[in-house]
């Protein structure tokens, strides 16, 4: 207050300054006090102005106090709405940096690396066909089982193939024959078989960019071996990946009553763990492309989670996919219930990292709100989605406020000017714990 009055006093005195334009004192500032009467009048005017200024300052302070009181009341009145303003500052600038890096990588692929990449991945696939190198990484019993089934599939050994234990059968499966189609298990491996080679080419892409087998550090599981034929041949294509024992899908895990009653922090930590697996995939300019509860498995004893099934994976902005499986697809893919009523029909779009982020956010928002994993749009309340298939924020308000923001940023249009990526999503959840 004193500084403001002093400043005002200086401004007032400046009105009585005149410039002496004589040759000896060019641009020199002097004060002209012609008489005592003038001085007294000036002092009286200054006092009146300063008193007026003091009164105005007091009025402003009262107005600010009133505004603060109303704002606090308004916040308390709307305490169910997410407090976004402060938390927006938590979203790191790395979102912008990551987007720039992605664009540079994508453009470099188009302009320089496309031919080289195709040649390298072709050489990788040819080298992959020699599976003898896995002898060192496996026990003798595992390697014997591994080679037994690969040889049976390559040579169409009907006796071995019809005795495979099925996990999931495809429509084109022919039981008790050499033309199997589905997902099968042996003692130590998961075998995927189909007559369509598309998924296996994508798995090769995943193996080339991410690695083979169980990548323990990032909790993802890819094939050890993949083999495919061109479409004009009737031979089966297949892949073999390690089997993680004593696991069930996240969907089945959430059906267990005890798992529905865990603390909210447990689900948040599980969400962070799976999101970090997705973050690793994203760091390699890759998109999983089909994040859903059935492609996340959980160990029964440790509750550790893993991401599986890279049949729809691809390079960010450079490959095509569906964005996942309904209802876990991002609304911008247009793979929603209202547009494609038949669940087997999908719109093919460019693979983007944001599709994976949407899927994992959607899955855990459902878990946090309903303590379940739903499979279809019809399982959700009628007003759970808005017309664009984004989430109605009324339901997200059931998520505790300190964890709510990242889900609001991804699943609604409430924050259209705020970008968020998988790194920011994880950061916001970790800071909230």
Secondary structure, 3 states (H helix, E strand, C coil): CHHHHHHHHHHHHHCCEEEECCCCCCCEEEECCCCHHHHHHHHHHHHHHHHHHHHHHHHHHHHHHHHHHHHHHHHHHCCCCCCCHHHHCCCCCHHHHHHHHHHHHHHHHHHHHHHHHHHHHHHHHHHHCCHHHHHCCCCHHHHHHHHHHHHHHHCCCHHHHCCCEEEEECCCCCCCCCCCCEEEECCCEEEEEECCCHHHHHHHHHHHHHCCCEEHHHCEECEEEEECCCCCCCCCEEEEEECCCCEEEHHHHHCCHHHHHCCHHHHHHHHHHHHHHHHHHHHCCEECCCCCHHHEEEECCCCCEEECCCCCCEECCCCEECCCCCCCCCHHHCCCCCCCCCCCCCCCEECCHHHHHHHHHHHHHHHHHHCCCCCCHHHCCCCCECCCCCECHHHHCCCCHHHHHHHHHHHCCCCCCCCCCHHHHHHHHHHHC
